[in-house]
Amino acid sequence: MKKRIMYLDGKFVTEEKAVVPVTAHALHYGTGVFEGIRAYYSQKDKALYVFRLEDHFKRFLDSCKILCIDLGLSAEELSQLTIELIKKNFSETDMYIRPLAFKSDPAVGNFNLKTLKDSLAIYTVAMGRMIEKNGINATISSWTRVSDNSIPPRAKITGAYANTSLAKTESIAGGYDEALLMDNRGHVVEGSAENVFLVKNGVVITPPVSDDILVGITRDTMMRLISDQLHLPLVERSIDRSEVYQADELFLVGTGAEVTPVIKVDGRNIGDG
């Protein structure tokens, strides 16, 4: 079996050599940022097509700014590195790409981000559809979405995904597929790791970026399709909890979720279910 190749700090290495010490700052304090990128295999062309690669790396670098991470690479250079990595790991299947920038110093007790060493890793895994259901059953989580003034959700900061994990775990334990999180003002803002779209009376509504959401690449694509291709009215505004229960349609979008319809929330059918 061909060994998987990964990129770590300037080198392409085999998986067993792509190691990080247990003393790494990011492991202890969540001081890393990441991206999730999909590549889709075309049987016809025998090729992988990466979804908005450079746009993902532009967001990746924006996330790096929040944690004072300086990789010394542009979005274009990161994209080219990733294409080279994909070629090394090519297989006739859909692929998920995970870039990770993180503080790698063994610095227990040091919280000055500007003094810590920055590292970069990129790896790939085979991935098909994460959600095979025609529609999922969700619940409003008891966990509140982290805010811009605590851990900025617009950046994909590793430590912030403890919030995601708590909400997702709670929803599964309750017999649901997914969680919907509210902000500290009681607005429904996101799924556990997806952007939210609601349809009511022919109008598509999605929370604005000021509502503590990730500035989603898939979200942006959906907004363009809704406006330019479907020619439906699209509004960016806060969504109340009761609006979710009264929605005609509800769906979540993201790298992993792609476009996933929600057909029930807290035991209430969305539209006709």
N, C-alpha and C positions, 0 to 999 in steps of 0.2 A: 504494500500500500504506500502511495506517495506521501511523504512527510509534509505536513502543513507548514508553510512559511509565514512568519510574522515579521513586522517591522518594529524595531525597538532602538530608539536613540541613535539613528543614523545608519543602522545596519539591517539587512534582511537575514534573519536567523531561523533555524528550525524551532518548533514549538518548545522543546525541552530546554532550549537556551534563552527563551524569552521570559526571564524570571525577574521578579522584583523582590527585594528583601522585606521581611516581615516588619522591619523598623521604618518602612517608608511612611512619611508624613501623611500622605493621602489615605493610606489604609486606616490610620488611627483617627483622622480628623475630617475625612471626606473632602479633601482639598484637590479635587480633580474635576475636569469637564469632559464630556463625551458627545458623540453623535451616533445616530443610528441611520444607516443608509442602505437602501435596497438596490440590488442589481437583478434584473429579470432575464432569464434565459429564453432565447428565441430558437425553437426547434428548426424553424425555416432557415434562419441565417446562421445557425450554429455559433451564436455570439451572445454575450451578456450586454444588456443595456442598463446603465446606471441611472437612477432617477435623481436628477438635479444635483449632480455631484458637487460642482463648484459652489452652488448656493448653500449646500450643507456646510461646506468648509468656511464660507463667509460667516455663517452663524457660529460655527465652532470657534473661530477667532474672536468673535464678539463675546462669546462665553469666557474665553481666556482672559479678556480684559478685566472682567469682574474679579477674577482671582489673581490678577497680576502675573499671569503666565505669558512669557514671551518666547515663542518657538523659533523666531527668526525665519519663518517660512510664510509665503503668501498662500492664498486660497488656491491659486493656479498650481503652485509647486506641490501643495498637499494633494491636489487632485491627480497630478502626474505620478506621484509616489504611489497613490492608491491604485491607479491603473496598472502600474508595474507589479504591484502585489497581487492584484486580481489575475494577471497573466500567469504568475507563478503558481497560483492555486486554482487555476481554471478547471471547472468541471461542468458537465451538462445539466446544471440545476440552478435554480434561483439562489441568490447569495445575499447574506447580510454582512455589512461592513461596519466595524466598530473602531473608530479613532478615539483615543483616550490621551488627554494631556493632564499631567498630574505633578504634584510636588513630591519629589522622590528622596529628599534628604532624610537621614535618620535623626529627626529633630524633635524628639519628645519635649514638649513644653515650650517650643518656639512657635508663636502664632503670628510672627511678622512675615507676611506672604512675600514681601519684596526681597527677603534675604534667603529664600529657599530655592533649591535647584529645581529646574523644570525638566520633565521627561515627556517623551512622546512614544506611544505605542499604537499600532494599527494592526488589526487582524480580521479575518473573514471566517464565516461559518455558512454551511449550507442551510437554507431556510425556505420553506414553502409558506403557505398561508398559516398564520398563527391562530386564526379564528375560522373554523369551518362551518359554524352554525349560520343559518339564514337570518337569525336575529337573536339578540342576547337579552338577558334578564338582569336589570341593574337595581341598585339601591342607593339612596342618598347616604353618604358616609357620615359617621359621627366625628370623623377627623376633619379638621379645617385645613384648607390649602395654605401652604406657606406663602407669606406675602413678600412683596418687593423690598420691604424694609427689614426683613429677617434673612431669608435666603432667596435671592431674586429668581422667580420661576422662568423669567425670559431667558436665563442661562441654564444650560443642561449641566448643573453642578451635581456631582456624584452624591454628596451628602444629603441633598434635598430629596433623593429618591427613597430615603427612609420613610418620608411622608407618603409616597406612592405605595411602598410595601405594606405599611400599616393599614392603609385604606383597602388595598386589594385583598390582604389577608382577612380582614374583617368581613368583606363582602362574600368571599368564598366560604368562610366559616358559617355565614348566614344562609348559604344555599343559593347565592347569586353568582352571576358570571363576572360582574364588573361593579365598580363604585363610581358614583358621581360626587365630586367634592364641591363644597361651598367655600366662599371666602369669609372673612370675619364680619362682613356686612350681610351675610345670608343669601348671597347670589350664587347660583350654580355656575361654576366657571370651567371645570374640566372633568374628564374621566380620570382614572388613576394615572394614566400616562397618555391621554388623547385629548384633542380639541373637540369641542361640542358644537353641533349644529342642530337647531330646532326649526321646524316648519309649522306655521300656523296661518290659516286662511291664505295660502299661496305665497306668503312672505317667509324668506329664510333669515333666521336670526342667529348670530354667533357673538359671544362675548368679545369686547375690545381688548387690545393688548394691555390696557391700563387696569384690567380686572385680574391681575396676577395669573396670567396664562403664559404658556410657552408660545413664542412666536413661531408657529408651526409651518414647515415647508409644505406639507400635505394640505394644511389649512389654507395656505395661500393659493395652492393649485385648485382646490375646491371652490374658493371664492371666485377665481377667474372663470372656471367652468360654469358656475351658477349664473354669473353676470353675463359673460360673453357668449356662451354656447346655449344655455338653457333659457337665457333672457328672463330670469326671475328676479323680483325685487329682493335685494340683500341689505340687511341692516346689521350694523355692529353696535350692540348695546347690552347692558346687563340683563341677565335672565333670572327671574324669581323662581323659587322652588315650585310654587303652585302652577306656574306656566308650564313646567315640565310635565306635570300630571295632565294638563289640558292640551298638550301638543298634538298636532295631526301626525307629525313624524319627528323622530329624533335619531340622530346618527353621530357616531364618533369617528374621527379620522386621525391617522398618525402613521409612522413608518411601519410599526408592527401591526396595528389594527387595520391598516389600509383604509377602507370605508366600511364600517360595521353598523348595521341598523340596530337600534334598541327598540324592542317590541313590548317591554314591560318594565315599569319602575315602581318599586315598593308595592308590588301586587296589583298595580293599576295598568291596564292595557294602554299602550300608546296608539292612538287612532283606533283601528279595528284589530290591533294586535298581530 
